[in-house]
Amino acid sequence: MEGRQTMSARLCLLRDFTRLAKMDVASGDGDPNHENPHSYSKLKYHALGKRVLKAIAAELGLQSGTFDIRSNLGGTAVAGEVTLYGEHIYISFSEGDSFMYRSCNGRKDYTGGANHWMLYDDLLDLPKACETFKLIARG
């Protein structure tokens, strides 16, 4: 039963994130006290994005210490980026209906292989999406 609960929780996470990723998270529901310049939706997008990238890393079998997950909030007018840097795969979430991924040669390779794009909705079938990432990472 625990496996089912874990799968259900992961599906809820993926649904929540893909819904949020396609919204304009940079504007709208900011802090009424003006203590934080970023909207609540934007902060939630980054928090969920990190969790999704951790789930992707686990599905890819990446070991702790072999990848980084970074968040760049950017300015108040943009969603910013949430990025997984692996030894052979780079995945970057940002505004829009799709996100970019590519191969790389280490976590300091900022140009890497050719850019590829995937719809956020494709993450709802995470094992299939990760098979695509594995193909790119293998080169």
C-alpha positions as CSV (number, residue, x, y, z in Angstrom):
1,M,0.0,0.0,0.0
2,E,2.9,2.4,0.7
3,G,4.0,2.1,-2.9
4,R,0.6,3.3,-4.1
5,Q,0.6,6.2,-1.7
6,T,4.1,7.2,-2.9
7,M,3.0,7.0,-6.5
8,S,-0.2,9.0,-5.8
9,A,1.8,11.7,-3.9
10,R,4.3,11.9,-6.8
11,L,1.4,12.2,-9.4
12,C,-0.1,15.0,-7.3
13,L,3.2,16.8,-7.1
14,L,3.7,16.5,-10.9
15,R,0.1,17.7,-11.6
16,D,0.5,20.7,-9.2
17,F,3.8,21.6,-10.7
18,T,2.8,21.3,-14.4
19,R,-0.3,23.4,-13.7
20,L,1.8,26.1,-12.0
21,A,4.6,26.0,-14.6
22,K,2.2,27.1,-17.4
23,M,0.9,30.1,-15.4
24,D,2.3,33.6,-15.1
25,V,3.9,33.0,-11.7
26,A,5.8,36.3,-11.7
27,S,2.9,38.5,-11.1
28,G,-0.3,38.6,-9.1
29,D,-0.3,37.3,-5.6
30,G,2.7,39.2,-4.0
31,D,3.3,39.8,-0.3
32,P,0.8,42.4,0.8
33,N,3.3,43.6,3.4
34,H,5.9,44.1,0.6
35,E,8.5,42.2,2.6
36,N,9.2,39.8,-0.3
37,P,9.2,41.1,-3.9
38,H,8.4,37.7,-5.4
39,S,4.8,36.4,-5.8
40,Y,3.6,33.5,-3.7
41,S,3.0,31.5,-6.9
42,K,6.6,32.1,-8.0
43,L,8.0,30.9,-4.7
44,K,5.7,27.8,-4.8
45,Y,6.8,27.2,-8.5
46,H,10.5,27.1,-7.3
47,A,9.7,24.9,-4.3
48,L,7.7,22.4,-6.4
49,G,10.2,22.6,-9.2
50,K,13.0,21.5,-6.9
51,R,10.9,18.6,-5.6
52,V,10.1,17.5,-9.2
53,L,13.8,17.7,-10.2
54,K,14.7,15.6,-7.1
55,A,12.1,13.0,-8.3
56,I,13.7,13.1,-11.8
57,A,17.1,12.6,-10.2
58,A,15.8,9.6,-8.3
59,E,14.1,8.1,-11.4
60,L,17.4,8.6,-13.3
61,G,19.3,6.8,-10.5
62,L,21.6,9.8,-9.9
63,Q,23.5,9.4,-6.7
64,S,23.7,12.1,-4.0
65,G,26.7,14.3,-4.7
66,T,26.6,13.7,-8.5
67,F,24.1,16.5,-9.2
68,D,23.0,19.9,-8.1
69,I,19.6,21.5,-8.0
70,R,19.7,25.2,-8.3
71,S,17.1,27.9,-8.1
72,N,17.4,31.4,-9.6
73,L,14.4,33.5,-8.8
74,G,15.4,36.2,-11.2
75,G,13.8,39.6,-11.1
76,T,10.2,40.4,-10.2
77,A,9.0,40.4,-13.8
78,V,10.1,36.8,-14.6
79,A,9.5,33.3,-13.2
80,G,13.3,32.6,-13.0
81,E,14.7,29.1,-13.5
82,V,15.0,25.9,-11.5
83,T,17.8,23.7,-12.8
84,L,19.2,20.2,-12.4
85,Y,22.9,20.0,-13.2
86,G,24.1,16.4,-13.4
87,E,27.3,15.0,-14.7
88,H,25.7,14.1,-18.1
89,I,22.2,15.8,-18.0
90,Y,21.1,19.4,-17.6
91,I,17.4,20.2,-17.2
92,S,16.1,23.7,-16.8
93,F,12.5,24.7,-15.9
94,S,11.4,28.2,-16.8
95,E,8.3,30.1,-18.0
96,G,6.1,28.6,-20.7
97,D,4.5,25.4,-21.8
98,S,7.8,23.6,-22.2
99,F,11.3,23.3,-20.6
100,M,14.8,22.7,-21.9
101,Y,17.1,19.8,-21.4
102,R,20.4,18.7,-22.9
103,S,23.5,16.6,-22.4
104,C,26.5,18.1,-20.6
105,N,30.0,17.1,-19.6
106,G,30.0,17.8,-15.9
107,R,28.2,20.3,-13.7
108,K,30.3,23.2,-14.9
109,D,29.5,22.7,-18.6
110,Y,27.3,25.7,-19.4
111,T,27.0,25.1,-23.2
112,G,26.7,21.3,-23.5
113,G,24.9,19.4,-26.2
114,A,22.1,20.6,-28.4
115,N,19.0,22.0,-26.6
116,H,15.9,19.8,-26.6
117,W,12.4,20.8,-25.4
118,M,9.7,18.9,-23.7
119,L,6.2,19.9,-22.7
120,Y,5.6,20.1,-19.0
121,D,2.6,17.8,-19.4
122,D,5.0,15.1,-20.5
123,L,6.4,14.9,-17.0
124,L,3.1,13.4,-15.9
125,D,4.5,10.1,-17.3
126,L,7.8,10.5,-15.4
127,P,9.3,7.1,-16.3
128,K,8.8,7.8,-20.0
129,A,10.2,11.4,-19.7
130,C,13.2,10.0,-17.8
131,E,13.9,7.5,-20.6
132,T,14.2,10.4,-23.0
133,F,16.6,12.2,-20.6
134,K,18.7,9.0,-20.3
135,L,19.0,8.8,-24.1
136,I,20.2,12.4,-24.3
137,A,22.6,11.9,-21.3
138,R,24.2,8.9,-23.0
139,G,25.0,11.0,-26.1
